[in-house]
Amino acid sequence: MSDSKIPTPDQLRRDVNEFLKEKYGDRVVIPPEPDLNGQTPPPEGEKKDFTSPVHFNLKPSELEAYLQQYVVGQDEAIEVLATKICTHFNRMKLETRTDGVEELVGNIKSNVLMIGPTGVGKTYLIKLIAKKIGVPFVKGDATKFSETGYVGGDVEELVRDLVREANGDLKLAEYGIIYLDEIDKIASSGNSIGPDVSRSGVQRNLLKLMEESEVDLKTPHDLAAQMEAAMEAQRTGKVARKKVNTRNILFVMSGAFSTLPDIIRRRLNQQPIGFRGVEEELPASAADTEILRKLRSEDLIRFGFESEFVGRLPVTVTLNDLDVEGLFRILGNPNSTVIQGKRRDFRSYDIHIEFEEEALRRIAELANEEHTGARGLVSVVDRLLLKFEKTLPDTTITEFTVTPALVDNPQGELDRLLTQHYLKAFQKRFLASNGIVITFTGEALELLRQRASGEGKNLEEVCSDLLHDYEYGLRLLGCDNFTVDSDIVRDPKSRLEEMIKQSYGKKH
């Protein structure tokens, strides 16, 4: 066969992709050829910006000040995270120097275990840190992974996701942060059968990554990866395996650990009789957050983690539960994503929205009843303002304020806002057309609102239909101003005729 008939790698890739598409649909494709730096371009639409330098010289106080701008009520956790994570990255900078700094054997990274209820900002904190330092960030759910042979995902896929987040930059990925939530769900209960075998397997697999291991970018069961490797071998005559070293990847685990305080309480109550340190003297009724600050490695082992796994999480951070005051402080923070996000939602319709302080406190009280931490704030604000977000873009309203009254009765306040808006629009048009100032009694206004609701019209349309003849009639009567009462709303035609007759009779 002549050389002209041998397909190029790109042609071969296209042919294989067509074959795979016919056989498996769009689920399997051969990825693009790596560039000259050995980096595979990210899928279209998933490109991340990592053009800024990685800040390996950030000081703990600088990172702490940055986090304090966005997260409230977690001062102790922020202090620990800022210090240990800054030190982690600065140590990596130290170890890359060529001035004779020796590499430590058996070095233990500052991997972090975060303990706290849902919605207190665990994920948000780590995202902020990754953004500030300039490294890729990947979040996973521990419940989705299981030991090989059981239903679940591959824990090594977290590392591959990190490479994708880094736009294929293997070196940058090796300095990334992997965040694994709901880690408490993979703790075993001591049984050797059932799901506990799988949970222990996940711990062991994660342990390998947390220490130092080499992760293949191509998975053995990936048909597309195998085809690409075959083409590369055909082209170069050798197989080059791309791997990611996890030595410097920072692992952050988090979970609610709802039963952990009880384990700690039992340990504290079982202390031997005699002198005890002041740090152990806590009443049985002490809050869970106080109890968790007495956490020891033995408590986590008793919870269901293997000792080796606990040993690879040297930094433990306990986050405070959020009460009404904490939620209120979040809303009042100038960088609050809840309030700023909602302002941006309305700004997209050219509507400016403000929040009174007492309204924010009332929102915090409602969110506290949700028992979902800061997530409750988003739910409450969305629920309160949904109909405003739907209705106001159809009007010319350009601003409104969220008051305590709106929080307590959003539909009533929306109706009142729309009534004022459409009423002013009608009054303005009536004055411009006829030179007459027109007002309404409270009873008349309520009847007009009821009619608008029944006819599916807005108040301006109802007033225009109802008082159409009054534009000419009031000019005929020589009125400068006029008040619409309930009798006019009930029978506008008869009342206008009666007024004209009375005026005519007075003149004669």
C-alpha positions as CSV (number, residue, x, y, z in Angstrom):
1,M,0.0,0.0,0.0
2,S,1.4,3.4,-1.0
3,D,2.1,6.2,1.6
4,S,-0.6,8.4,0.0
5,K,-3.3,6.0,1.2
6,I,-2.1,6.0,4.9
7,P,-4.5,8.3,6.8
8,T,-3.2,11.1,8.9
9,P,-3.9,11.1,12.6
10,D,-6.6,13.8,12.1
11,Q,-8.3,11.8,9.3
12,L,-8.1,8.6,11.4
13,R,-9.6,10.5,14.4
14,R,-12.5,11.7,12.3
15,D,-13.1,8.3,10.8
16,V,-13.1,6.7,14.3
17,N,-15.4,9.4,15.7
18,E,-17.9,8.7,12.9
19,F,-17.8,5.0,13.7
20,L,-18.2,5.6,17.4
21,K,-21.0,8.0,16.8
22,E,-22.9,5.4,14.7
23,K,-22.4,2.7,17.3
24,Y,-22.6,4.6,20.6
25,G,-24.2,8.0,19.8
26,D,-22.5,11.2,21.1
27,R,-21.4,9.6,24.3
28,V,-17.9,8.5,23.1
29,V,-15.6,10.8,21.1
30,I,-11.8,11.0,20.5
31,P,-10.6,14.2,22.1
32,P,-8.5,16.8,20.1
33,E,-4.8,16.3,19.5
34,P,-2.7,17.8,22.4
35,D,-0.9,21.0,21.5
36,L,2.9,21.4,21.5
37,N,3.0,21.8,25.3
38,G,1.3,18.4,25.7
39,Q,-1.9,20.1,26.8
40,T,-5.3,19.0,25.5
41,P,-7.6,21.9,24.7
42,P,-10.7,22.0,26.9
43,P,-14.1,21.3,25.4
44,E,-15.8,24.2,23.7
45,G,-17.6,26.5,26.2
46,E,-15.6,25.2,29.2
47,K,-12.5,27.3,28.9
48,K,-11.3,28.7,32.2
49,D,-9.1,31.8,32.6
50,F,-5.8,31.0,34.5
51,T,-3.8,33.8,32.9
52,S,-3.0,35.4,36.2
53,P,0.0,34.1,38.2
54,V,-0.5,31.7,41.1
55,H,0.0,33.6,44.3
56,F,2.3,31.3,46.2
57,N,3.6,34.3,48.1
58,L,0.3,35.2,49.8
59,K,0.5,35.9,53.5
60,P,-2.0,34.5,56.0
61,S,-3.1,37.9,57.1
62,E,-3.8,39.0,53.5
63,L,-5.9,35.9,52.8
64,E,-7.7,36.3,56.1
65,A,-8.6,39.9,55.3
66,Y,-9.8,38.9,51.8
67,L,-12.1,36.1,53.2
68,Q,-13.4,38.4,55.9
69,Q,-14.8,40.6,53.2
70,Y,-17.1,37.9,52.0
71,V,-17.8,35.5,54.9
72,V,-19.2,36.5,58.3
73,G,-19.6,34.7,61.5
74,Q,-16.7,32.3,60.9
75,D,-13.7,34.2,62.2
76,E,-12.0,31.2,63.8
77,A,-12.4,29.0,60.8
78,I,-11.1,31.7,58.5
79,E,-8.0,32.2,60.6
80,V,-7.1,28.5,60.6
81,L,-7.8,28.1,56.9
82,A,-6.0,31.2,55.8
83,T,-2.9,30.3,57.9
84,K,-2.6,26.6,57.0
85,I,-3.5,27.0,53.3
86,C,-1.1,29.9,52.8
87,T,1.6,27.9,54.5
88,H,0.9,24.9,52.2
89,F,1.4,27.0,49.1
90,N,4.4,28.9,50.4
91,R,6.1,25.6,51.3
92,M,5.6,24.5,47.7
93,K,7.3,27.6,46.5
94,L,10.2,26.9,49.0
95,E,10.6,23.3,47.7
96,T,10.8,24.5,44.1
97,R,13.9,26.6,44.9
98,T,17.3,25.5,43.7
99,D,19.4,26.9,46.6
100,G,19.9,23.6,48.4
101,V,16.6,23.2,50.3
102,E,16.2,19.5,51.0
103,E,13.1,17.7,50.2
104,L,11.4,16.2,53.2
105,V,10.7,12.4,53.2
106,G,7.2,11.5,54.3
107,N,6.0,15.1,54.2
108,I,2.4,15.5,55.4
109,K,0.3,18.1,53.6
110,S,-2.1,20.4,55.4
111,N,-5.2,18.6,54.1
112,V,-8.3,20.0,55.8
113,L,-11.3,18.5,57.4
114,M,-14.2,21.0,57.7
115,I,-17.0,20.2,60.1
116,G,-20.3,22.2,60.1
117,P,-24.0,22.1,59.3
118,T,-25.3,22.7,55.8
119,G,-25.4,26.3,54.5
120,V,-22.7,27.8,56.7
121,G,-20.3,28.6,53.8
122,K,-17.9,25.6,53.7
123,T,-17.8,25.3,49.9
124,Y,-17.9,29.1,49.5
125,L,-14.8,29.6,51.6
126,I,-12.7,27.1,49.7
127,K,-13.8,28.5,46.3
128,L,-12.8,32.0,47.5
129,I,-9.4,30.7,48.5
130,A,-8.8,28.9,45.2
131,K,-9.8,32.1,43.3
132,K,-7.5,34.3,45.4
133,I,-4.5,32.0,45.1
134,G,-5.2,31.4,41.4
135,V,-5.3,27.6,41.3
136,P,-8.0,25.3,39.8
137,F,-10.7,24.0,42.1
138,V,-12.8,20.9,41.8
139,K,-15.8,19.9,44.0
140,G,-16.9,16.3,44.4
141,D,-19.5,14.5,46.5
142,A,-18.2,11.6,48.5
143,T,-21.4,9.6,48.2
144,K,-20.8,9.2,44.4
145,F,-17.6,7.2,44.9
146,S,-17.2,3.7,45.9
147,E,-14.6,0.9,46.0
148,T,-13.8,-0.7,42.7
149,G,-16.3,-3.5,42.0
150,Y,-19.2,-1.6,43.6
151,V,-21.5,0.8,41.9
152,G,-20.1,4.3,42.0
153,G,-17.5,6.6,40.5
154,D,-13.7,6.6,40.4
155,V,-12.0,8.8,43.0
156,E,-9.2,9.4,40.5
157,E,-11.6,11.1,38.3
158,L,-11.4,14.1,40.7
159,V,-7.8,14.6,39.7
160,R,-8.7,14.3,36.0
161,D,-11.4,16.9,36.5
162,L,-8.7,19.2,38.0
163,V,-6.7,18.9,34.8
164,R,-9.8,19.9,32.8
165,E,-10.3,22.9,35.1
166,A,-6.7,23.9,34.5
167,N,-7.3,23.8,30.7
168,G,-5.1,20.8,30.4
169,D,-2.1,22.4,32.2
170,L,-0.7,19.4,34.1
171,K,1.7,21.5,36.2
172,L,-1.1,23.9,37.3
173,A,-3.4,21.0,38.1
174,E,-0.8,19.5,40.4
175,Y,-1.2,22.7,42.6
176,G,-5.0,22.6,42.6
177,I,-7.5,22.1,45.3
178,I,-9.9,19.2,45.5
179,Y,-12.9,19.7,47.7
180,L,-15.0,16.6,48.7
181,D,-18.3,17.2,50.4
182,E,-20.4,14.9,52.6
183,I,-17.3,13.0,53.6
184,D,-19.1,11.8,56.7
185,K,-21.3,9.6,54.5
186,I,-18.3,7.3,53.8
187,A,-17.6,6.5,57.4
188,S,-18.2,2.9,58.3
189,S,-20.2,1.6,61.3
190,G,-17.9,-1.3,62.0
191,N,-19.7,-4.0,60.0
192,S,-17.7,-6.1,57.5
193,I,-20.6,-6.6,55.1
194,G,-22.9,-4.4,53.1
195,P,-22.1,-0.8,52.3
196,D,-19.4,-0.5,54.9
197,V,-17.0,-2.5,52.7
198,S,-17.5,0.1,50.0
199,R,-17.1,3.0,52.3
200,S,-13.9,1.7,53.7
201,G,-12.7,1.2,50.1
202,V,-13.4,4.8,49.3
203,Q,-11.3,5.9,52.3
204,R,-8.4,3.7,51.1
205,N,-8.6,5.0,47.6
206,L,-8.7,8.6,48.7
207,L,-5.8,7.9,51.1
208,K,-3.6,7.0,48.1
209,L,-4.5,10.4,46.4
210,M,-4.0,12.4,49.6
211,E,-0.5,11.0,50.2
212,E,1.2,10.9,46.8
213,S,0.3,9.0,43.8
214,E,0.4,9.1,40.0
215,V,-2.9,9.3,38.3
216,D,-3.2,8.4,34.6
217,L,-5.1,10.9,32.5
218,K,-6.4,8.1,30.4
219,T,-8.6,5.5,32.1
220,P,-8.2,1.9,31.1
221,H,-11.9,1.4,30.5
222,D,-12.2,4.5,28.3
223,L,-12.6,3.3,24.7
224,A,-11.9,6.8,23.3
225,A,-8.6,7.0,25.4
226,Q,-7.5,3.6,24.1
227,M,-8.1,4.5,20.5
228,E,-6.2,7.8,21.0
229,A,-3.3,5.9,22.6
230,A,-3.3,3.4,19.6
231,M,-3.1,6.3,17.1
232,E,-0.3,8.0,19.1
233,A,1.6,4.7,19.2
234,Q,1.2,4.3,15.4
235,R,2.4,7.8,14.8
236,T,5.4,7.9,17.2
237,G,6.2,4.3,17.7
238,K,5.9,4.5,21.5
239,V,3.3,5.0,24.1
240,A,3.6,8.2,26.2
241,R,1.4,8.0,29.3
242,K,0.4,11.3,30.8
243,K,0.2,11.3,34.6
244,V,-0.6,13.8,37.3
245,N,1.3,13.7,40.6
246,T,-0.9,14.4,43.6
247,R,1.9,15.3,46.0
248,N,1.0,19.0,46.1
249,I,-2.7,18.8,45.5
250,L,-4.5,20.1,48.5
251,F,-7.5,18.0,49.7
252,V,-10.3,19.6,51.6
253,M,-13.0,17.3,53.1
254,S,-16.2,18.5,54.7
255,G,-19.4,17.2,56.2
256,A,-22.1,17.8,58.8
257,F,-21.1,15.0,61.1
258,S,-24.4,15.2,63.0
259,T,-23.7,12.4,65.4
260,L,-20.1,13.4,66.2
261,P,-20.9,15.7,69.1
262,D,-22.5,12.8,70.9
263,I,-19.3,10.7,70.4
264,I,-17.3,13.5,71.9
265,R,-19.7,13.9,74.8
266,R,-19.4,10.2,75.7
267,R,-15.6,10.5,75.7
268,L,-15.7,13.5,77.9
269,N,-18.1,11.9,80.4
270,Q,-15.9,8.7,80.5
271,Q,-12.8,10.6,81.8
272,P,-11.3,9.0,84.9
273,I,-12.1,10.4,88.3
274,G,-9.5,12.8,89.6
275,F,-8.0,16.0,88.3
276,R,-9.0,17.0,84.8
277,G,-7.8,19.8,82.6
278,V,-9.9,22.9,82.4
279,E,-10.4,22.3,78.7
280,E,-12.3,19.1,79.4
281,E,-14.9,20.7,81.7
282,L,-18.0,21.2,79.6
283,P,-21.6,20.8,80.7
284,A,-23.6,18.1,79.0
285,S,-25.9,20.8,77.7
286,A,-23.1,22.5,75.8
287,A,-23.8,23.5,72.2
288,D,-22.6,21.2,69.5
289,T,-20.2,23.9,68.2
290,E,-18.5,24.1,71.6
291,I,-18.3,20.3,71.9
292,L,-16.8,19.9,68.4
293,R,-13.9,22.2,69.4
294,K,-12.9,19.3,71.8
295,L,-12.5,17.0,68.8
296,R,-9.7,14.4,68.8
297,S,-8.6,11.9,66.2
298,E,-10.0,9.1,68.3
299,D,-13.5,10.6,68.0
300,L,-13.2,10.5,64.1
301,I,-12.0,6.9,64.3
302,R,-14.9,6.0,66.5
303,F,-17.2,7.8,64.0
304,G,-16.1,5.3,61.3
305,F,-12.9,6.6,59.7
306,E,-9.7,4.5,59.4
307,S,-6.8,5.9,61.5
308,E,-4.6,6.3,58.4
309,F,-7.4,8.4,56.7
310,V,-7.7,10.6,59.8
311,G,-3.9,11.0,59.9
312,R,-3.9,12.5,56.4
313,L,-6.3,15.3,57.6
314,P,-4.1,17.2,60.1
315,V,-6.1,20.4,59.9
316,T,-9.6,20.4,61.5
317,V,-11.9,23.4,61.2
318,T,-15.2,23.7,62.9
319,L,-17.7,26.2,61.4
320,N,-20.4,27.9,63.5
321,D,-24.0,27.3,62.9
322,L,-25.8,30.5,61.7
323,D,-28.4,32.0,63.9
324,V,-30.7,35.0,63.1
325,E,-27.9,37.5,63.9
326,G,-25.4,35.6,61.7
327,L,-27.9,35.5,58.8
328,F,-28.6,39.1,59.2
329,R,-24.9,40.0,59.1
330,I,-24.6,38.0,55.8
331,L,-27.4,40.0,54.2
332,G,-25.9,43.3,55.5
333,N,-22.5,42.4,54.1
334,P,-21.7,44.7,51.1
335,N,-20.4,41.7,49.2
336,S,-23.5,39.5,50.0
337,T,-24.1,37.3,47.0
338,V,-27.8,37.0,48.1
339,I,-28.5,40.7,47.9
340,Q,-26.1,41.7,45.1
341,G,-27.4,38.8,43.1
342,K,-31.0,39.8,43.5
343,R,-30.1,43.4,42.6
344,R,-28.5,42.2,39.5
345,D,-31.6,40.1,38.6
346,F,-33.7,43.3,38.7
347,R,-31.0,45.4,37.1
348,S,-31.3,43.2,34.0
349,Y,-34.7,44.7,33.6
350,D,-33.5,48.3,34.4
351,I,-35.1,48.2,37.8
352,H,-33.3,49.4,40.9
353,I,-34.1,47.6,44.2
354,E,-33.3,48.7,47.7
355,F,-33.6,46.8,51.0
356,E,-34.5,48.5,54.3
357,E,-32.4,47.2,57.3
358,E,-35.5,46.0,59.2
359,A,-36.6,44.1,56.1
360,L,-33.2,42.3,56.0
361,R,-33.7,41.3,59.7
362,R,-37.1,40.0,59.0
363,I,-35.7,38.0,56.0
364,A,-33.0,36.6,58.3
365,E,-35.7,35.5,60.8
366,L,-37.7,33.7,58.0
367,A,-34.5,32.0,56.7
368,N,-33.6,30.8,60.2
369,E,-36.9,28.9,60.2
370,E,-35.7,27.0,57.1
371,H,-32.8,25.4,59.0
372,T,-30.6,25.3,55.9
373,G,-28.1,28.1,56.9
374,A,-27.3,30.7,54.3
375,R,-29.1,28.7,51.6
376,G,-32.3,29.6,53.4
377,L,-31.6,33.3,52.6
378,V,-31.7,32.6,48.9
379,S,-34.9,30.6,49.2
380,V,-36.7,33.3,51.2
381,V,-35.6,36.2,49.0
382,D,-36.6,34.4,45.8
383,R,-40.0,33.4,47.3
384,L,-40.7,37.0,48.4
385,L,-39.7,38.7,45.2
386,L,-40.7,36.1,42.5
387,K,-43.9,37.9,41.5
388,F,-42.2,41.3,41.5
389,E,-39.6,39.8,39.2
390,K,-42.3,38.5,36.9
391,T,-44.6,41.5,36.9
392,L,-42.6,44.7,37.1
393,P,-40.8,44.2,33.8
394,D,-44.2,44.7,32.1
395,T,-44.5,48.2,33.7
396,T,-42.4,51.3,33.6
397,I,-41.5,51.0,37.3
398,T,-37.8,51.7,37.6
399,E,-37.3,51.3,41.3
400,F,-38.9,50.0,44.5
401,T,-37.8,49.2,48.1
402,V,-38.2,46.0,50.1
403,T,-39.8,47.0,53.4
404,P,-40.8,44.9,56.4
405,A,-44.4,45.2,55.2
406,L,-43.4,43.7,51.8
407,V,-41.6,40.8,53.6
408,D,-44.8,40.1,55.7
409,N,-47.2,40.5,52.8
410,P,-45.5,40.4,49.4
411,Q,-48.7,40.1,47.3
412,G,-50.4,42.9,49.1
413,E,-47.4,45.2,48.7
414,L,-47.1,44.3,45.0
415,D,-50.8,45.1,44.5
416,R,-50.2,48.5,46.3
417,L,-47.2,49.2,44.2
418,L,-49.0,48.4,40.9
419,T,-52.0,50.4,42.0
420,Q,-49.9,53.5,42.7
421,H,-48.0,53.1,39.4
422,Y,-51.1,52.7,37.1
423,L,-53.0,55.3,39.0
424,K,-50.3,57.9,38.6
425,A,-50.0,57.0,34.9
426,F,-53.7,57.6,34.4
427,Q,-53.7,60.8,36.4
428,K,-50.7,62.1,34.5
429,R,-52.3,61.3,31.1
430,F,-55.7,62.8,32.2
431,L,-54.0,66.1,33.3
432,A,-52.0,66.3,30.1
433,S,-55.0,65.7,27.9
434,N,-57.7,67.7,29.8
435,G,-55.9,70.1,32.2
436,I,-57.8,68.5,35.1
437,V,-56.4,67.1,38.3
438,I,-58.3,63.9,39.0
439,T,-58.2,62.0,42.4
440,F,-60.0,59.0,43.8
441,T,-61.5,58.1,47.2
442,G,-60.3,55.1,49.0
443,E,-63.5,53.2,48.4
444,A,-63.5,54.0,44.7
445,L,-60.0,52.8,44.4
446,E,-60.8,49.5,46.0
447,L,-63.7,49.0,43.6
448,L,-61.5,49.8,40.7
449,R,-58.9,47.3,41.9
450,Q,-61.5,44.6,42.1
451,R,-62.8,45.4,38.7
452,A,-59.2,45.3,37.2
453,S,-58.7,41.9,38.8
454,G,-62.0,40.5,37.5
455,E,-61.4,41.8,34.0
456,G,-57.7,40.8,33.8
457,K,-56.7,44.4,33.1
458,N,-54.4,46.9,34.9
459,L,-55.8,49.8,36.8
460,E,-54.9,52.4,34.1
461,E,-56.9,50.5,31.5
462,V,-59.9,50.1,33.7
463,C,-59.9,53.9,34.6
464,S,-59.5,54.8,30.9
465,D,-62.5,52.6,29.9
466,L,-64.7,53.7,32.9
467,L,-64.0,57.4,32.7
468,H,-63.7,57.8,28.9
469,D,-66.8,60.1,28.7
470,Y,-65.6,62.2,31.7
471,E,-62.8,63.7,29.6
472,Y,-65.3,65.7,27.6
473,G,-67.9,66.0,30.3
474,L,-65.6,67.5,32.9
475,R,-64.3,70.0,30.4
476,L,-67.9,70.9,29.6
477,L,-68.5,71.4,33.4
478,G,-65.4,73.7,33.6
479,C,-63.7,71.6,36.3
480,D,-60.0,72.2,37.3
481,N,-60.0,69.2,39.6
482,F,-62.4,66.3,40.2
483,T,-62.7,63.4,42.7
484,V,-64.0,60.1,41.6
485,D,-66.1,58.4,44.3
486,S,-67.7,54.9,44.7
487,D,-71.0,56.0,43.1
488,I,-69.2,57.1,39.9
489,V,-67.3,53.7,39.7
490,R,-70.6,51.8,40.1
491,D,-72.6,53.8,37.5
492,P,-70.3,56.3,35.8
493,K,-72.7,57.2,33.0
494,S,-75.7,58.0,35.2
495,R,-73.6,60.1,37.6
496,L,-72.1,62.1,34.7
497,E,-75.5,62.9,33.2
498,E,-76.8,63.9,36.6
499,M,-73.9,66.3,37.2
500,I,-74.4,67.9,33.7
501,K,-78.2,68.3,34.4
502,Q,-77.5,69.9,37.8
503,S,-74.9,72.3,36.2
504,Y,-77.3,73.1,33.4
505,G,-80.2,73.9,35.8
506,K,-78.0,76.2,37.8
507,K,-77.2,78.3,34.7
508,H,-80.8,78.7,33.9
